[in-house]
Amino acid sequence: MLTVIEDTEAPMFDAVPPITTYQGAVVDYLDGVVAVDNCLGEVSVTVDSTAVDMTAEGVYPVYYTATDAMGNV
């Protein structure tokens, strides 16, 4: 017998390291970021860093999104 169930579980972030850098530097926002899905294993991650102003000192939010093949976010 084979039972097929729906995948409703979103991927989870395994690692999102904090970032500290200098004004004007080039930042790799995905360095060290890992998201894992319960069915597919590691999945790709997108980054929204539009709130970051690299010309001004400060603390800025960076948003990461991971989506699996079933559309779970």
N, C-alpha and C positions, 0 to 999 in steps of 0.2 A: 504494500500500500504506500502511496505517496500523498503527503498532505502539503499543499501550497498555502502559505500565509502571506498577507500583505505586509510590506515593509513600511512601517509608519514612524520608525525611529530615525531621528535626524543624526547626522554625523556629529561627533564630539571633538573638541580641540584637545589634543594630547599635550601640545606645547605652544605657548605664545610668550616668547621672552620679551621683557621690557627693552625699550630702545632709548639710548642716550647718545646724542650726536652733537656736532657743532653746526652753527649757522652756516647755511650755504652748502653743506656737505650733501653728497648723494647717498640716499638711504635705500637699502634693500629691505623693504617691509616684510618680505616673505622668508628671510633668513631665519632658520630654526623653527618656523611655524609648521605644525603638523596637525591635520584633521583626519580622523579615522571613522569609517562607517562600519556599522555592525555586520553588514553583508559584503561590502566590497573592499574593506580594508582602507588604505590611505586614499583620500580623495583630494581633488584640487581645491584651492582656496583663492578667493578674490579679496581685494583690499580696497577700502574707501579711505583715502588719506586727504580728501579735499579740504578738511578743516585745518590742516597743517600749514603754517606759514614759516617756511625755512629761513626767512629773512629776519624774523623776530624771535627773541628768546621767550620761552614759555612751555607750558605743558599742554599737549593737544591730544584729542581723542583720535584713535585710528580704529576703524571698524573692519573686522574680518568676517567673511561669510563662507561657509562650506555647504555645498549642495550635493546630494547623492543622485544616482541615476533615476530614482523614483520621484525626485523633486523635493525631498525632505531637506529643509534648510535649518 
